[in-house]
């Protein structure tokens, strides 16, 4: 966590969506090995959730990172549940509403 915050030269409150998304992707979600990528996504979901940065990351980025079609429905559901735990209800609904339109199986 501290490494990511240091790399973007900011504290948890000051992170912008673009910086947060790119740093999370670079540090935790950039691996061609599916097992390592899933582990990185789990770490990223925990980081974003624990720092309460779901809204800073943005609904589209949450969907892009944690609803990756390379993973099965259960894995994607678990990632989304993890990252959205504790997020404002309105934000969670924004993420899920768009998914319902595009990807009904996970949005359920």
Backbone as ProteinMPNN parsed JSONL, in Angstrom:
{"seq_chain_A": "XXXXXXXXXXXXXXXXXXXXXXXXXXXXXXXXXXXXXXXXXXXXXXXXXXXXXXXXXXXXXXXXXXXXXXXXXXXXXXXXXXXXXXXXXXXXXXXXXXXXXXXXXXXX", "coords_chain_A": {"N_chain_A": [[0.832, -1.184, 0.0], [1.844, 1.3, 0.898], [3.893, 1.606, -0.962], [2.541, 2.012, -3.409], [1.192, 4.42, -2.813], [3.407, 6.051, -2.382], [4.583, 6.005, -4.931], [2.763, 7.47, -6.477], [2.972, 9.802, -5.224], [1.244, 10.86, -3.172], [-1.386, 11.093, -0.684], [-3.906, 8.852, 0.665], [-6.359, 10.23, 0.399], [-5.941, 12.084, -1.621], [-5.588, 10.89, -4.059], [-6.165, 10.674, -7.513], [-8.572, 9.477, -9.884], [-7.468, 8.554, -12.365], [-4.692, 8.318, -11.815], [-4.742, 6.539, -9.652], [-6.007, 4.285, -10.827], [-4.139, 3.627, -12.869], [-1.821, 3.083, -11.369], [-2.645, 0.992, -9.683], [-3.237, -0.913, -11.62], [-0.694, -1.208, -12.824], [0.974, -2.033, -10.657], [-0.328, -4.256, -9.478], [-1.989, -5.649, -11.232], [-0.941, -6.477, -13.644], [-0.024, -8.876, -15.222], [0.801, -11.632, -17.193], [0.336, -14.226, -16.53], [-2.366, -16.085, -15.549], [-3.041, -16.982, -12.937], [-1.337, -15.458, -11.285], [-2.257, -12.931, -12.013], [-4.921, -13.005, -11.075], [-4.401, -13.177, -8.327], [-3.148, -10.704, -7.961], [-5.298, -9.018, -8.615], [-7.012, -9.618, -6.507], [-5.524, -8.575, -4.376], [-5.519, -5.901, -5.165], [-8.269, -5.314, -5.013], [-8.667, -5.536, -2.265], [-6.953, -3.493, -1.356], [-8.093, -1.144, -2.525], [-10.637, -1.257, -1.36], [-10.003, -1.195, 1.452], [-8.797, 1.295, 1.684], [-10.904, 2.809, 1.022], [-11.412, 3.779, -1.586], [-13.042, 3.394, -3.746], [-14.818, 5.083, -5.202], [-12.99, 6.989, -6.071], [-11.489, 5.482, -7.812], [-13.382, 4.929, -9.741], [-16.4, 3.997, -11.475], [-16.335, 2.782, -14.056], [-13.665, 1.928, -14.239], [-13.564, 0.132, -12.103], [-15.321, -1.817, -13.093], [-13.852, -2.583, -15.367], [-11.378, -3.557, -14.343], [-12.124, -5.521, -12.389], [-14.027, -7.168, -13.457], [-13.064, -8.872, -15.341], [-13.128, -10.73, -18.215], [-11.539, -12.944, -18.595], [-11.654, -14.488, -16.417], [-13.664, -16.832, -14.572], [-17.205, -16.758, -13.834], [-17.711, -16.949, -11.028], [-15.221, -16.157, -9.895], [-15.033, -13.507, -10.832], [-17.322, -12.439, -9.627], [-16.615, -12.694, -6.903], [-14.373, -10.982, -6.795], [-15.584, -8.514, -7.422], [-17.434, -8.3, -5.316], [-15.668, -8.074, -3.202], [-14.19, -5.667, -3.753], [-16.266, -3.817, -3.782], [-17.359, -3.908, -1.265], [-18.419, -2.043, 1.426], [-18.467, 0.256, -0.062], [-20.113, 3.303, -1.088], [-23.644, 3.046, -1.403], [-24.937, 4.135, -3.663], [-22.832, 4.309, -5.494], [-22.136, 1.587, -5.764], [-24.49, 0.646, -6.938], [-24.338, 2.034, -9.365], [-22.114, 0.806, -10.584], [-23.084, -1.859, -10.803], [-25.469, -1.538, -12.251], [-24.728, -0.819, -14.876], [-23.355, -3.122, -15.514], [-25.418, -4.963, -15.495], [-26.699, -4.29, -17.828], [-24.786, -5.016, -19.724], [-23.597, -7.451, -18.952], [-25.212, -9.697, -17.744], [-24.963, -12.088, -16.235], [-23.013, -11.791, -14.14], [-23.868, -9.493, -12.901], [-26.109, -10.304, -11.56]], "CA_chain_A": [[0.0, 0.0, 0.0], [2.703, 2.473, 0.99], [4.625, 1.726, -2.217], [1.665, 2.625, -4.406], [0.989, 5.812, -2.434], [4.656, 6.762, -2.611], [4.78, 6.143, -6.373], [1.925, 8.533, -7.02], [3.3, 10.978, -4.431], [-0.005, 11.378, -2.631], [-1.962, 10.288, 0.374], [-5.109, 8.158, 0.232], [-7.444, 11.152, 0.062], [-5.613, 12.942, -2.759], [-5.421, 10.137, -5.298], [-7.137, 10.885, -8.578], [-9.004, 8.243, -10.519], [-6.531, 8.096, -13.389], [-3.455, 7.896, -11.162], [-5.032, 5.333, -8.876], [-6.229, 3.179, -11.751], [-2.907, 3.221, -13.553], [-0.887, 2.501, -10.41], [-3.17, -0.32, -9.276], [-3.052, -1.801, -12.774], [0.738, -1.439, -13.007], [1.579, -2.736, -9.542], [-0.995, -5.464, -9.021], [-2.872, -6.292, -12.204], [-0.264, -6.509, -14.932], [0.703, -10.136, -15.29], [0.208, -12.477, -18.225], [-0.039, -15.479, -15.89], [-3.72, -15.92, -15.028], [-3.049, -17.18, -11.482], [-0.721, -14.27, -10.691], [-3.153, -11.812, -12.261], [-6.031, -13.117, -10.136], [-3.878, -12.821, -7.01], [-2.97, -9.252, -7.975], [-6.619, -8.394, -8.563], [-7.501, -9.769, -5.129], [-4.799, -7.587, -3.578], [-6.007, -4.588, -5.574], [-9.608, -5.148, -4.457], [-8.495, -5.293, -0.83], [-6.347, -2.167, -1.216], [-9.091, -0.118, -2.853], [-11.68, -1.339, -0.325], [-9.496, -0.769, 2.752], [-8.546, 2.743, 1.626], [-12.188, 3.406, 0.653], [-11.145, 4.556, -2.796], [-13.836, 2.881, -4.861], [-15.299, 6.189, -6.024], [-11.826, 7.612, -6.713], [-11.131, 4.615, -8.929], [-14.412, 5.146, -10.748], [-17.233, 2.833, -11.796], [-15.863, 2.116, -15.273], [-12.4, 1.254, -13.925], [-13.92, -1.027, -11.272], [-15.838, -2.848, -14.001], [-12.776, -3.035, -16.256], [-10.387, -4.343, -13.601], [-12.614, -6.617, -11.559], [-14.987, -7.977, -14.208], [-12.238, -9.343, -16.454], [-13.748, -11.926, -18.806], [-10.622, -14.092, -18.569], [-11.954, -15.262, -15.224], [-15.029, -17.353, -14.575], [-18.237, -15.948, -13.183], [-17.504, -16.949, -9.575], [-14.049, -15.339, -9.571], [-15.393, -12.102, -11.064], [-18.271, -12.055, -8.574], [-15.86, -12.543, -5.664], [-13.578, -9.752, -6.897], [-16.484, -7.361, -7.343], [-17.964, -8.213, -3.954], [-14.584, -7.615, -2.345], [-13.866, -4.255, -3.978], [-17.427, -2.968, -3.518], [-17.752, -3.977, 0.151], [-18.224, -0.775, 2.126], [-18.609, 1.396, -0.979], [-21.438, 3.929, -1.016], [-24.689, 2.291, -2.11], [-25.169, 4.744, -4.977], [-21.709, 3.91, -6.349], [-22.302, 0.162, -6.045], [-25.579, 0.523, -7.903], [-23.828, 2.517, -10.654], [-21.281, -0.269, -11.133], [-23.894, -3.023, -11.136], [-26.481, -1.208, -13.265], [-24.089, -0.91, -16.198], [-23.051, -4.53, -15.749], [-26.677, -5.629, -15.826], [-26.966, -4.028, -19.249], [-23.783, -5.662, -20.569], [-23.127, -8.763, -18.495], [-26.242, -10.055, -16.758], [-24.632, -13.205, -15.344], [-22.295, -11.342, -12.955], [-24.671, -8.471, -12.259], [-27.118, -10.938, -10.728]], "C_chain_A": [[0.871, 1.24, 0.0], [3.478, 2.698, -0.302], [3.788, 2.411, -3.285], [1.457, 4.1, -4.08], [2.246, 6.632, -2.667], [4.887, 6.997, -4.103], [3.943, 7.26, -6.976], [2.085, 9.824, -6.219], [2.043, 11.635, -3.872], [-0.423, 10.556, -1.422], [-3.274, 9.698, -0.131], [-6.227, 9.077, -0.198], [-7.19, 11.911, -1.231], [-5.489, 12.2, -4.087], [-6.525, 10.438, -6.286], [-7.429, 9.562, -9.26], [-7.984, 7.712, -11.51], [-5.236, 7.589, -12.773], [-3.66, 6.602, -10.384], [-5.191, 4.133, -9.796], [-4.957, 2.7, -12.403], [-1.922, 2.574, -12.59], [-1.354, 1.13, -9.926], [-2.926, -1.317, -10.392], [-1.58, -2.182, -12.919], [1.313, -2.323, -11.905], [0.97, -4.112, -9.268], [-1.705, -6.264, -10.11], [-2.247, -6.395, -13.585], [0.61, -7.751, -15.003], [0.018, -11.02, -16.323], [-0.211, -13.842, -17.674], [-1.375, -15.29, -15.178], [-3.787, -16.053, -13.503], [-2.463, -15.958, -10.78], [-1.611, -13.042, -10.859], [-4.322, -11.839, -11.289], [-5.585, -12.743, -8.727], [-3.68, -11.307, -6.907], [-4.29, -8.508, -7.905], [-7.23, -8.505, -7.169], [-6.834, -8.747, -4.21], [-5.294, -6.177, -3.887], [-7.392, -4.319, -4.99], [-9.533, -4.831, -2.968], [-7.938, -3.893, -0.579], [-7.376, -1.066, -1.432], [-10.18, -0.082, -1.782], [-11.178, -0.771, 1.004], [-9.221, 0.725, 2.804], [-9.809, 3.525, 1.274], [-12.051, 4.331, -0.555], [-11.938, 4.071, -3.999], [-14.291, 4.007, -5.773], [-14.151, 6.9, -6.731], [-11.372, 6.797, -7.913], [-12.125, 4.777, -10.067], [-15.118, 3.861, -11.142], [-16.711, 2.077, -13.012], [-14.566, 1.343, -15.009], [-12.644, 0.029, -13.046], [-14.425, -2.151, -12.162], [-14.723, -3.423, -14.874], [-11.806, -3.962, -15.524], [-10.961, -5.619, -12.994], [-13.7, -7.461, -12.217], [-14.305, -8.493, -15.479], [-12.767, -10.682, -16.953], [-12.812, -13.132, -18.88], [-10.905, -15.006, -17.386], [-13.397, -15.744, -15.261], [-15.938, -16.473, -13.719], [-18.017, -15.84, -11.673], [-16.337, -16.063, -9.164], [-14.356, -13.852, -9.743], [-16.35, -11.602, -9.986], [-17.535, -11.807, -7.261], [-15.016, -11.273, -5.661], [-14.455, -8.515, -6.732], [-17.064, -7.197, -5.944], [-16.9, -7.668, -2.999], [-14.335, -6.114, -2.515], [-15.037, -3.344, -3.619], [-17.899, -2.999, -2.066], [-17.42, -2.643, 0.825], [-18.325, 0.449, 1.24], [-19.987, 2.016, -0.79], [-22.437, 3.177, -1.897], [-24.915, 2.832, -3.522], [-24.062, 4.338, -5.957], [-21.835, 2.44, -6.741], [-23.39, -0.053, -7.087], [-25.151, 1.003, -9.291], [-22.99, 1.443, -11.345], [-22.158, -1.412, -11.632], [-24.926, -2.749, -12.224], [-25.9, -1.337, -14.665], [-23.758, -2.358, -16.528], [-24.305, -5.31, -16.107], [-27.003, -5.461, -17.303], [-26.037, -4.826, -20.157], [-23.524, -7.116, -20.227], [-24.034, -9.281, -17.386], [-25.821, -11.164, -15.81], [-23.9, -12.786, -14.101], [-23.116, -10.306, -12.188], [-25.757, -9.041, -11.37], [-26.575, -11.056, -9.355]], "O_chain_A": [[0.663, 2.142, -0.812], [3.7, 3.84, -0.702], [4.278, 3.295, -3.987], [1.536, 4.945, -4.972], [2.166, 7.782, -3.1], [5.337, 8.073, -4.497], [4.393, 7.929, -7.906], [1.417, 10.82, -6.498], [1.811, 12.826, -4.078], [0.108, 9.475, -1.168], [-3.707, 10.012, -1.239], [-6.987, 8.723, -1.099], [-8.143, 12.343, -1.879], [-5.303, 12.828, -5.129], [-7.7, 10.453, -5.922], [-6.618, 8.637, -9.212], [-7.669, 6.522, -11.488], [-4.734, 6.537, -13.169], [-2.841, 5.686, -10.457], [-4.582, 3.087, -9.573], [-4.714, 1.496, -12.485], [-1.252, 1.609, -12.957], [-0.546, 0.213, -9.777], [-2.463, -2.431, -10.148], [-1.26, -3.354, -13.117], [2.058, -3.262, -12.189], [1.681, -5.034, -8.868], [-1.992, -7.445, -9.917], [-2.958, -6.399, -14.59], [1.83, -7.677, -14.862], [-1.207, -11.142, -16.326], [-1.023, -14.535, -18.286], [-1.5, -14.432, -14.305], [-4.518, -15.307, -12.852], [-3.024, -15.476, -9.797], [-1.707, -12.211, -9.956], [-4.681, -10.802, -10.731], [-6.317, -12.062, -8.008], [-4.006, -10.702, -5.886], [-4.401, -7.49, -7.222], [-7.895, -7.577, -6.707], [-7.491, -8.131, -3.371], [-5.468, -5.36, -2.983], [-7.66, -3.212, -4.522], [-10.25, -3.961, -2.473], [-8.406, -3.189, 0.317], [-7.507, -0.16, -0.609], [-10.596, 0.992, -1.348], [-11.859, 0.051, 1.617], [-9.392, 1.354, 3.848], [-9.791, 4.755, 1.232], [-12.498, 5.478, -0.552], [-11.549, 4.31, -5.142], [-14.165, 3.901, -6.993], [-14.31, 7.364, -7.861], [-10.922, 7.354, -8.914], [-11.739, 4.763, -11.235], [-14.526, 2.782, -11.144], [-16.653, 0.847, -12.993], [-14.394, 0.229, -15.504], [-11.996, -1.002, -13.229], [-14.013, -3.301, -12.012], [-14.669, -4.633, -15.088], [-11.456, -5.027, -16.032], [-10.343, -6.68, -13.079], [-14.234, -8.376, -11.59], [-14.911, -8.537, -16.55], [-12.843, -11.65, -16.196], [-13.258, -14.234, -19.199], [-10.456, -16.152, -17.351], [-14.248, -15.131, -15.906], [-15.492, -15.583, -12.995], [-18.126, -14.753, -11.107], [-16.441, -15.303, -8.2], [-13.983, -13.035, -8.901], [-16.211, -10.483, -9.491], [-17.801, -10.817, -6.579], [-14.947, -10.569, -4.653], [-14.112, -7.589, -5.998], [-17.171, -6.078, -5.443], [-17.209, -6.891, -2.095], [-14.277, -5.377, -1.53], [-14.821, -2.209, -3.193], [-18.751, -2.2, -1.679], [-16.279, -2.183, 0.791], [-18.274, 1.573, 1.738], [-20.925, 1.334, -0.377], [-22.105, 2.734, -2.997], [-25.066, 2.058, -4.467], [-24.339, 4.057, -7.123], [-21.661, 2.086, -7.907], [-23.223, -0.847, -8.012], [-25.57, 0.425, -10.294], [-23.139, 1.202, -12.543], [-21.991, -1.879, -12.759], [-25.227, -3.629, -13.03], [-26.536, -1.914, -15.547], [-23.865, -2.778, -17.68], [-24.256, -6.219, -16.935], [-27.518, -6.376, -17.945], [-26.442, -5.262, -21.234], [-23.258, -7.927, -21.114], [-23.647, -9.295, -16.218], [-26.281, -11.185, -14.668], [-24.138, -13.382, -13.051], [-23.06, -10.254, -10.96], [-26.279, -8.334, -10.508], [-27.254, -11.566, -8.465]]}, "name": "protein", "num_of_chains": 1, "seq": "XXXXXXXXXXXXXXXXXXXXXXXXXXXXXXXXXXXXXXXXXXXXXXXXXXXXXXXXXXXXXXXXXXXXXXXXXXXXXXXXXXXXXXXXXXXXXXXXXXXXXXXXXXXX"}
